[in-house]
Amino acid sequence: MPPSSAVLPSWHIPNFVLRVDDLNHKGATIFLNNFHRDLLESAVEASYTWLYTPLTAPTHVNKITLVLRPFDGVAFTFGSDTDKEIHLSLDYLVSSVSRARDEILGVLIHEVVHCYQYNAKDTCPAGFIEGIADFVRLRAGYAPPHWRASGGDKWDAGYDITAYFLDWIERRCGTGTVRKLNAYMKDSTYDARIFVAVTGDPVDSLWGSYREHLEGR
């Protein structure tokens, strides 16, 4: 018999809603001059690409609302299983004007990951959660210029520190390794032994090898 020509399902793209709380803010002008709906679609597709397959990608998110308003910080995400809300700081956009489009997409990728990633029923270490989001941003090609691979005392320090560690694991153990770690956190509470199940090594051992790798570069 000839090989199956079954078509894989396409990515589920939610409805997007944009809300700008202050159109007179300079950050709003920066955003609107660099934004297109495709940026949000690209952010969703990045999450799917690095954390799922067309057969495993979640379809429960029906709407993502992006809120632009002035506040300290960068961005945050919250919401229900079906409706997510991302708040992006207009003040931060002003400070990032020199590379506005790449920074907007990079931040959106990070925040959209939070809409879709598994979190071990809210028991996953926060640094691991943030590290996965920045891993996807890194893999999508939107790491900001100041990011550098670095070690330290904690593998789950979060953000770019954990992102580069996960990137090293992905390169060492093969494409799809972080996807498998994410999948292990779908229905169970967090257990560090998922690293042994996926990579064959405890996470602390991996972290030690990673630090040796950094020192030997």
N, C-alpha and C positions, 0 to 999 in steps of 0.2 A: 504494500500500500504506500502511496506517496505520503510524505510528511504532512502533518496537520497544518492547515493555514489559518487556524483560529486567530482572530484579532484580539489583542490584549485590550482591556478597557482603558479609556483615556482618563487622564487625571481629572478629578472632581474639582472644579474651580468655583469657589463660593461667590455670592453677591458681595460687591464692595460698596461701601458708603463712605463718603468723605465729608468731614465737618471741620470748618475753619472758624475758630472762635474770635479771631481778630484779624480781619483782612487788611487793616492798616499797619500791622506789624511787619517789619522788614523781613522777618523769617517767612511770613506767608508769601511774599513776593518771590523770595528765593525758592521756596518749595514749588510754587505754581510754574515758575520758569523752567524747572527741571523735572517736572512730574508728568507722567503719562500712565494711564491705567495699566499698561503692560508691565510697569515696574512691580505692581502688586501681584500680577499673575506670575511674573518671574520669581518673586519671593516665595510664593506658594509652590511653584514647580521645583525650586531649589530644596525646599523641605522634603518634598516627595522623593526627589532624585537621590538624596543622600541618606534618608531614613527609611525609605519604603521601596516597594516595587509596585507596578500597576495593579498587581493582584492583592497587595496587602495595604495599600494606602487608605487611610481612614476617609470616610465620606460624611462624617457627622457635622462638620462645620458648614453651616448654611450662609452665614454672613460674617464679614469682618468689617467693622467700622473703624476708620482711621480718624482720630481727633487731633487737630493741630491747635495748640494753645501755649501760652507762655508759662513756663515753670522751671525750677532748678532741676538739673539732671538731664537725661537724654530721652528715655522712653520707658514705657512699661505696658504690660498686657494683662488683661483679666477678662472674665466672662463665663458664660455657661458652656455646656458641651456644644451647643449649636450656634451660639452668637458670641463672637469675640470682639473686644474693643482694645485698640492700640492707641495710646496717647504718645504723641511725638512733640518734643519741646521746640517751640518757635525760637526761643532764645538760643538753644543749641545750634539750630540751623544757621543763625547769624554767625556763630563762632566757627562754623564749618564751610563758609561760603567759598573758600578757595577750591574745594573739591566737592561741591554740593551734591551733584548727581550720584557720584559713587558712594558718598557717605549716606545719603538718603536710602539708596538701595541696600547698602550694607546693614544699616540699622533695621530696615524693614525685614530683611531676611532673618536677622536675629530674632526679632519680635514675632514674626510669623511662625518660626519654629516653635515658639512657646504655645502657639495655637494648636499644634499638631503632635508634638512629641509626647511620649509616654513618661510618666513620672513615678512609677511604682506605687500607685495609689497614694500619692502625696508623701511618700517616705524617702524619695531619692534625695541625696545630699544636694543642697542648693548649688554648690560649685560645679557639680557634675551636670546639673540641668543647664546652667549658664555656659558651661564648657561645650556641651553638645550644640547649643545654639550658635556659638562662635565657631565651632568646627564646621558647621554648614556654611557659615559666612566665609570662612577661610577657603573651603573647597570650591565655593561658587566664584572665588576670585575677587572678593571685595574686602580683603583685610586692609585696614588703614595703615599708613606708612610707619606709624610708631610701633606697631606690633613686632615682637621678636620672640623666638622660641627661647624659653628660659626654664630653669629648674626651680629648686626651693624645697621646703620641707613637706609641702602638701601637694599631692597630685590633683586634688579637688579644690584647689584655691579658686578655680573658676575662670570664666572668660577666656582671654587669649592664652593664659598659662595652661589651662586644661585643654583648650582647643588644639594647641600644637602637640600636646601629649597624645591626644586622640588621633591626630593626623599621623603621628609617628607609628602608633599602633596599627592604624589602617594600612600604612605602607608596609609594615613588618608582617602583618598577619593576612593581608589581602583585602581587596575592595569588598565592602559589605560588612566589615567587622563591626563598625559603629552601628550600622543598621541592625545587626544581630543583638548588640547590647541594648539598643532601644527596644527591640521586640521583647526581650526578656522582662522588661519593666511594664509590659502591658497589663497583665492580670495578677501580678504578685507584688508583695512588698519588697523593698530593696534588700538585697543581700550581695555583698561584695564578691561572693563566689561566682557571680555571673561572668566575671573576667576569666576565671579558670575554665568555666564551661565553654566560653567563646574562643579564648586565646590559648588555653592550656597552662597559663601562668597566673599566679595571684597578682592583684593590681600593685601591691607594694614592690614585688619583684620587678614588674614591668617598669615602674617608676624609677627604680634603681638603675635598671639597664638604660632607660631613657636619659637619666642624668649623666651616666657614663658616656653615652653617645654624644651629648652636648659638650662635655668636657674634652672629648677626643676630636672635635671638629677642627 
